[in-house]
């Protein structure tokens, strides 16, 4: 047992020793820096404060005293009256006394001189205060005060000289003490420098040993990575086997449930059969998603682009999600913009997985409201590596925009979606758990196909995804619309502006003219050919009267009875347009209604608008 534990113990001890040395080095660097700062500050204080401020002010005081004495000796009869000149000279001398007694210089003087120097300065200050009386007489032109002032100055001269000498001696003592202090600091720095060098050598030795151990660990990691790759491939094989084993019984269940929903059974049995078919489809899709995720992780998933109709291949996504959306009361629209050609070259199975995952995510986080899916051409340019080598096709980016009015994405999902799963720095920890299976696969497929994902999410405005994926289209491909719907005027009644805009784009793709109204009323005098009553929550009494007039004028009013209140159900035509709105189904419903010339008003009796309210 000791044989196995000893290497780990040694490795741990070397690790802690390395941490300790690094900490010691950092502490010594900080201490050395503080010592250098202290030495530098001490030098500045010694040079500037002692030699410049202290000694210099004492010498200036001696010099100004001599100048004041010379000023008195050089006075002549023509100089009177002095007009404050004597006071000016006297104030200059007293200013030097004030500098030595007050402020920073005074503090240094009191702290670093003996009692004799302080007493001399006080005596000199008192003598100068007495001289101020003679200065006042001198200013009043009493020439006899000059001699008295000179006599007092002469008696002060020995005291001033002694004061200057003592000042120089005190300054020298302080400078010597600072020099000794600096010398001791330098000794400490040298000692710390030696310790620093020894620790640095030890750290280099430990670093060398750690690098050698790291190389050994790296070799182990490469071996483990190879084993992990084998494990991933084994997982892929296992999931493939599970898919093959489970697919057959699931297909059988789907077949039985389909027969059950079509047979002469009670309505409840039909509903259960439809749900059984739906859940079976979801389970089958989950298995396929798991298989695709395993293939992506093993870097074995290959894209299989082929030519096909974009609408027929993609509208099945919303058809499969329709029952779940309807059970939650979510109104949904699937729109393929007219800018996308009908026939494109793409991996439709992967595109369907992306769209289904985004719709499933919108359904999960939207307790009530709307979900819209729009496929349109993107303004972004494809990468040079994505360009088609076939001259008949050109590569462009198609954008899949999915918007809901739900509660927004959790923060963990938003954080995971902002990372590129194809980069080496991507961490998959908790990503699948947070984003769930569908969104995890969608996230990886988008970047595997060379696309980009952007989104905006908030608790107030819901979530909107913008997914750009490359597709290949033929040059100059155009799409035609049905002549029955050309130039027909539609009144769209819906209180949701965003969903109404999406429905308007869908209707305009048929060549129809759309007028949107939230309240059901029409602001301008337009001839309406058909009314699409998507939702009547905001319809007021005037709007209801207008709809009744259109109904009496044999204008067909289409809608989904599940989202229309009782006051407007009697206005609806027998032919309904049910949510989710899909291009082909909605187009066929409009064609059937506009091609039918039988008047709707003759089919049933309409109650008064007041009663219907």
Secondary structure, DSSP 8 states (H G I E B T S, - for coil): -HHHHHHHHHHHHHHHHHHHHHHHHHHHHHHHHHHHHHHHHHHHIIIIIIIIIIHHHHHHHHHHHHHHHHHHHT--GGG-S-TTHHHHHHHHHHHHHHHHHSHHHHHHHHHHS-HHHHHHHHHHHHHHHHHHHHHHHHHTT-TTHHHHHHHHHHHHHHHHHHHHHHHHHHHHHHHHHHHHHHHHHHHHHHHHHHHHHHHHHHHHHHHHHHHHHHHHHHHHHHHHHHHHHHHHHHHHHHHHHHHHHHHHHHHHHHHHHHHHHHSS--HHHHHHHHHHHHHHHHHHHHHHHHHHHHHHHTT------EEEEHHHHHHHHHHHHHHHHHHTTEEEEEEE-TTS-SEEEE-HHHHHHHHHHHHHHHHHT-SSEEEEEEEEE-SS---GGG--S-TTEEEEEEEEEEEE-SS---HHHHHHHTS-TTSTT---TTHHHHHHHHHHHHHHHHHHTT-EEEEEEETTTEEEEEEEEEEEEETT------TTTTT-EEEEE-S-HHHHHHHHHHHHTTT-EEEEESSS--SS----SEEEES--TT--HHHHHHHHHHHHTT-EEEE-GGGS-HHHHTTS-SS---SSB-HHHHHHHHHHHHH--S-STTTS----HHHH-
